[in-house]
Amino acid sequence: MPLLTPPLRTVHDERGAKFTEFGGWDMPVEFDSIRVEHEAVRTDVGKFDVSHMGEIYVTGPDATTLTGRLTTNDVSALAVGDSQYAAITDRDGVIIDDTVIYRLPDTDGEPTYLFIPNAGNDEAMHERWVTHRNEWGLEATVDNQTDEWAMFAVQGPNARSLVGNLSEGSLSDLSRFEATYATVADVECWVARTGYTGEDGFELLLPWAEAETVWSALDCQPCGLGARDTLRLEAGYVLAGQDFEYENDPRTPYEAGIGFAVKLDTEFVGRDALEAVSEEGIDEKLIGLRLIDRGIPRHGYDITNTDSRVIGTVTSGTMSPTLDSAIGRGYVPVEYAEPGTTLRVIVRGQSKKARVEPTPFIDTI
């Protein structure tokens, strides 16, 4: 099956990008180098093409009820222009995906939402919403608009000034997780004060056909998925498919450290199971690790205690450009999760000393 391509695949190729498969998409992994792109975001501003992310549009009299029953946060609390992070769980409380939900302006007087599944999950999430809508007899339109929207992230200390200078009207009043329609480079965009790097910035959703106009106007360092991964890992954000994976590494929000996005006073699929987990506690927990010995923890590497007994597995790992040290995440029994605990990671057959550290690894906004 051929890979899906973002609207600017040719533009990125002409810029000299290297590409990788991600979630069924052919995406730029780096343009210059991961370190150059990473440092641009930490010290100045960088732009990411994240058009591989899904966009599912939900509207109608029961749009709030439907989306609220299928996500773990409190959708009913969102006013127009608000957004929230949430998990999508099954009846056992296991994470199927995580998402950001935006409350758009009403459509014909009815509540309207846009939620963002991870790359490659848009069709499955569309089917899930439609199936449950029909099962529950709710009135809502559910539309997969992934091939209609381009999505860019503009991140870094100077992101606000860059996007602001291209916008008609001020975006400076937007708080974190607020969004609005705004004209950027003469193109109407849905502009959200959100991101996945730990830095300030915006995510822009815009018509697929207008992607090159806006991308070209954003005069800053282009960044690929490589830098996006090092940035999000430093900031302590989880990555679907690595830090949890529904089929092969099923995890609850409490194990994955995103229990803050679970509102047990709402009704959603998996609520009862998660209430039980909340009361009984968890056996394993996603931790942060920093290697003390030379080496880099990689996805799938074993984590052991100091007696060489395997107690967990690395889910994400990298050499942190900001800290100039190797960091990672992984699940271990809760008795090993206290910051400062000494563990070991098996790197290419060799046992490397590591220390449990709190996340995020760096100061974030």
ZAPAKOL-795281 format. One record per residue (C-alpha): residue number from 1; residue in one letter; chain; x, y, z. Coordinates in steps of 0.25 Angstrom, whole numbers. Example, Ala and Ser with C-alpha at 12.3 -4.5 7.8 and 13.67 -1.06 7.14 Angstrom:
- resi|resn|chain|east|north|up
- 1|A|A|49|-18|31
- 2|S|A|55|-4|29
END
This chain:
- resi|resn|chain|east|north|up
- 1|M|A|0|0|0
- 2|P|A|6|13|-4
- 3|L|A|10|24|7
- 4|L|A|1|36|8
- 5|T|A|8|49|6
- 6|P|A|6|63|12
- 7|P|A|2|74|3
- 8|L|A|16|79|3
- 9|R|A|24|66|0
- 10|T|A|30|72|-13
- 11|V|A|33|85|-6
- 12|H|A|41|78|6
- 13|D|A|48|69|-4
- 14|E|A|53|82|-12
- 15|R|A|58|87|1
- 16|G|A|66|75|3
- 17|A|A|58|68|14
- 18|K|A|61|53|18
- 19|F|A|48|45|19
- 20|T|A|43|34|28
- 21|E|A|30|26|29
- 22|F|A|21|30|40
- 23|G|A|7|25|43
- 24|G|A|6|21|28
- 25|W|A|11|35|23
- 26|D|A|24|39|16
- 27|M|A|28|50|25
- 28|P|A|41|59|26
- 29|V|A|50|54|38
- 30|E|A|60|65|37
- 31|F|A|64|76|28
- 32|D|A|78|81|33
- 33|S|A|80|73|45
- 34|I|A|72|69|57
- 35|R|A|81|77|66
- 36|V|A|81|89|58
- 37|E|A|65|88|57
- 38|H|A|64|85|72
- 39|E|A|73|97|76
- 40|A|A|65|106|67
- 41|V|A|52|103|74
- 42|R|A|58|104|88
- 43|T|A|65|117|85
- 44|D|A|57|124|74
- 45|V|A|46|118|65
- 46|G|A|44|106|56
- 47|K|A|33|101|48
- 48|F|A|27|87|46
- 49|D|A|18|81|36
- 50|V|A|9|71|44
- 51|S|A|-1|69|33
- 52|H|A|-1|54|36
- 53|M|A|-9|57|48
- 54|G|A|-24|53|47
- 55|E|A|-36|63|47
- 56|I|A|-49|58|51
- 57|Y|A|-61|68|51
- 58|V|A|-73|66|60
- 59|T|A|-85|74|60
- 60|G|A|-100|73|63
- 61|P|A|-110|73|75
- 62|D|A|-103|62|81
- 63|A|A|-88|65|77
- 64|T|A|-85|68|92
- 65|T|A|-91|56|97
- 66|L|A|-84|47|87
- 67|T|A|-70|53|88
- 68|G|A|-71|53|103
- 69|R|A|-75|39|104
- 70|L|A|-63|35|96
- 71|T|A|-52|43|102
- 72|T|A|-47|44|117
- 73|N|A|-47|59|119
- 74|D|A|-59|68|121
- 75|V|A|-64|72|107
- 76|S|A|-76|79|113
- 77|A|A|-67|89|120
- 78|L|A|-61|95|107
- 79|A|A|-66|108|102
- 80|V|A|-64|112|87
- 81|G|A|-49|115|85
- 82|D|A|-45|105|96
- 83|S|A|-38|92|95
- 84|Q|A|-34|80|104
- 85|Y|A|-25|68|104
- 86|A|A|-31|55|106
- 87|A|A|-30|40|104
- 88|I|A|-39|31|96
- 89|T|A|-41|18|104
- 90|D|A|-47|4|103
- 91|R|A|-57|-2|113
- 92|D|A|-45|-7|121
- 93|G|A|-39|7|122
- 94|V|A|-28|4|112
- 95|I|A|-23|16|103
- 96|I|A|-27|14|89
- 97|D|A|-21|28|85
- 98|D|A|-19|41|91
- 99|T|A|-24|54|85
- 100|V|A|-27|69|86
- 101|I|A|-41|74|85
- 102|Y|A|-45|88|80
- 103|R|A|-58|94|82
- 104|L|A|-61|101|68
- 105|P|A|-71|112|66
- 106|D|A|-85|106|66
- 107|T|A|-91|101|52
- 108|D|A|-105|105|50
- 109|G|A|-107|107|65
- 110|E|A|-101|93|68
- 111|P|A|-88|90|76
- 112|T|A|-77|87|67
- 113|Y|A|-63|80|71
- 114|L|A|-51|76|63
- 115|F|A|-42|66|70
- 116|I|A|-28|61|65
- 117|P|A|-25|46|65
- 118|N|A|-11|42|63
- 119|A|A|-5|39|50
- 120|G|A|-12|27|43
- 121|N|A|-23|26|53
- 122|D|A|-33|35|47
- 123|E|A|-41|25|40
- 124|A|A|-42|16|52
- 125|M|A|-46|28|61
- 126|H|A|-56|32|50
- 127|E|A|-62|18|50
- 128|R|A|-62|18|65
- 129|W|A|-70|31|66
- 130|V|A|-80|27|56
- 131|T|A|-82|13|62
- 132|H|A|-85|18|75
- 133|R|A|-94|29|70
- 134|N|A|-102|19|63
- 135|E|A|-102|9|75
- 136|W|A|-106|20|85
- 137|G|A|-116|26|75
- 138|L|A|-110|40|76
- 139|E|A|-112|51|66
- 140|A|A|-98|56|61
- 141|T|A|-90|58|48
- 142|V|A|-76|51|48
- 143|D|A|-67|55|37
- 144|N|A|-53|51|34
- 145|Q|A|-46|63|29
- 146|T|A|-32|58|29
- 147|D|A|-30|60|14
- 148|E|A|-36|74|15
- 149|W|A|-27|81|25
- 150|A|A|-12|84|26
- 151|M|A|-6|86|40
- 152|F|A|7|93|44
- 153|A|A|13|95|57
- 154|V|A|21|108|60
- 155|Q|A|29|106|72
- 156|G|A|39|114|80
- 157|P|A|42|127|88
- 158|N|A|39|135|76
- 159|A|A|27|128|70
- 160|R|A|17|138|75
- 161|S|A|24|150|68
- 162|L|A|26|142|55
- 163|V|A|12|137|54
- 164|G|A|7|151|60
- 165|N|A|14|159|49
- 166|L|A|7|150|38
- 167|S|A|-7|151|44
- 168|E|A|-18|161|43
- 169|G|A|-22|165|57
- 170|S|A|-15|161|70
- 171|L|A|-13|147|75
- 172|S|A|-5|151|87
- 173|D|A|-18|150|96
- 174|L|A|-19|135|93
- 175|S|A|-16|127|106
- 176|R|A|-10|113|106
- 177|F|A|-21|103|100
- 178|E|A|-29|114|94
- 179|A|A|-31|116|79
- 180|T|A|-38|125|69
- 181|Y|A|-40|127|54
- 182|A|A|-30|137|49
- 183|T|A|-24|141|35
- 184|V|A|-9|137|34
- 185|A|A|-2|141|21
- 186|D|A|-15|144|15
- 187|V|A|-21|130|18
- 188|E|A|-32|127|28
- 189|C|A|-26|118|39
- 190|W|A|-31|111|52
- 191|V|A|-20|116|61
- 192|A|A|-18|109|74
- 193|R|A|-8|112|85
- 194|T|A|-4|98|86
- 195|G|A|9|90|83
- 196|Y|A|17|77|86
- 197|T|A|31|83|89
- 198|G|A|30|89|103
- 199|E|A|32|103|96
- 200|D|A|22|114|94
- 201|G|A|16|114|80
- 202|F|A|4|111|71
- 203|E|A|-2|100|63
- 204|L|A|-9|105|50
- 205|L|A|-20|97|43
- 206|L|A|-23|102|29
- 207|P|A|-28|98|15
- 208|W|A|-19|87|9
- 209|A|A|-19|95|-4
- 210|E|A|-13|107|3
- 211|A|A|-2|100|10
- 212|E|A|10|105|2
- 213|T|A|5|120|3
- 214|V|A|6|119|19
- 215|W|A|18|110|20
- 216|S|A|26|119|11
- 217|A|A|22|132|19
- 218|L|A|27|125|32
- 219|D|A|41|130|30
- 220|C|A|48|121|40
- 221|Q|A|56|108|42
- 222|P|A|48|96|36
- 223|C|A|48|84|45
- 224|G|A|45|69|44
- 225|L|A|40|58|52
- 226|G|A|53|55|58
- 227|A|A|54|68|65
- 228|R|A|39|67|69
- 229|D|A|43|54|76
- 230|T|A|55|60|84
- 231|L|A|47|72|87
- 232|R|A|35|65|92
- 233|L|A|43|55|100
- 234|E|A|51|66|107
- 235|A|A|37|72|111
- 236|G|A|32|59|116
- 237|Y|A|20|57|106
- 238|V|A|16|43|102
- 239|L|A|16|37|88
- 240|A|A|5|28|83
- 241|G|A|11|15|77
- 242|Q|A|23|16|86
- 243|D|A|20|20|101
- 244|F|A|6|13|99
- 245|E|A|2|3|88
- 246|Y|A|-12|-2|89
- 247|E|A|-9|-16|83
- 248|N|A|5|-19|88
- 249|D|A|7|-10|100
- 250|P|A|-7|-7|106
- 251|R|A|-7|4|117
- 252|T|A|-17|12|125
- 253|P|A|-16|27|126
- 254|Y|A|-11|26|140
- 255|E|A|1|16|136
- 256|A|A|4|26|125
- 257|G|A|5|38|134
- 258|I|A|-7|45|127
- 259|G|A|-17|43|138
- 260|F|A|-19|58|139
- 261|A|A|-27|56|126
- 262|V|A|-37|47|133
- 263|K|A|-50|53|139
- 264|L|A|-57|42|147
- 265|D|A|-69|51|149
- 266|T|A|-73|49|135
- 267|E|A|-78|37|127
- 268|F|A|-69|31|117
- 269|V|A|-65|18|111
- 270|G|A|-55|12|121
- 271|R|A|-59|21|133
- 272|D|A|-63|10|142
- 273|A|A|-50|2|140
- 274|L|A|-42|15|142
- 275|E|A|-49|18|155
- 276|A|A|-45|4|160
- 277|V|A|-31|7|156
- 278|S|A|-31|20|162
- 279|E|A|-36|14|175
- 280|E|A|-27|2|175
- 281|G|A|-14|8|170
- 282|I|A|-5|4|158
- 283|D|A|6|-7|158
- 284|E|A|15|0|147
- 285|K|A|18|14|144
- 286|L|A|24|21|132
- 287|I|A|37|28|138
- 288|G|A|48|37|133
- 289|L|A|62|31|132
- 290|R|A|75|38|130
- 291|L|A|87|30|127
- 292|I|A|99|32|135
- 293|D|A|108|22|127
- 294|R|A|111|25|113
- 295|G|A|100|20|103
- 296|I|A|86|23|98
- 297|P|A|74|16|103
- 298|R|A|65|12|91
- 299|H|A|51|7|89
- 300|G|A|51|-8|93
- 301|Y|A|63|-8|102
- 302|D|A|62|-16|115
- 303|I|A|62|-8|128
- 304|T|A|68|-16|140
- 305|N|A|69|-14|155
- 306|T|A|83|-14|161
- 307|D|A|82|-29|162
- 308|S|A|81|-30|147
- 309|R|A|67|-35|148
- 310|V|A|58|-29|136
- 311|I|A|47|-20|142
- 312|G|A|43|-12|130
- 313|T|A|45|-8|115
- 314|V|A|50|6|110
- 315|T|A|38|12|102
- 316|S|A|45|25|97
- 317|G|A|60|29|97
- 318|T|A|69|39|91
- 319|M|A|82|48|93
- 320|S|A|76|61|98
- 321|P|A|82|73|91
- 322|T|A|78|82|102
- 323|L|A|84|74|114
- 324|D|A|95|67|105
- 325|S|A|92|54|112
- 326|A|A|84|42|109
- 327|I|A|69|41|114
- 328|G|A|58|32|112
- 329|R|A|44|27|117
- 330|G|A|40|13|121
- 331|Y|A|30|5|130
- 332|V|A|35|-1|143
- 333|P|A|28|-6|156
- 334|V|A|24|6|165
- 335|E|A|34|2|175
- 336|Y|A|45|6|165
- 337|A|A|39|19|161
- 338|E|A|44|28|171
- 339|P|A|53|39|166
- 340|G|A|67|37|169
- 341|T|A|66|21|169
- 342|T|A|78|15|162
- 343|L|A|74|5|151
- 344|R|A|81|-1|138
- 345|V|A|78|-1|124
- 346|I|A|83|-12|114
- 347|V|A|89|-4|103
- 348|R|A|94|-13|91
- 349|G|A|97|-25|101
- 350|Q|A|104|-16|112
- 351|S|A|98|-12|125
- 352|K|A|98|3|127
- 353|K|A|95|11|140
- 354|A|A|83|20|139
- 355|R|A|75|29|149
- 356|V|A|60|31|150
- 357|E|A|57|45|148
- 358|P|A|44|53|149
- 359|T|A|38|58|136
- 360|P|A|38|68|129
- 361|F|A|54|67|128
- 362|I|A|54|82|125
- 363|D|A|47|94|129
- 364|T|A|35|96|120
- 365|I|A|24|107|118
END
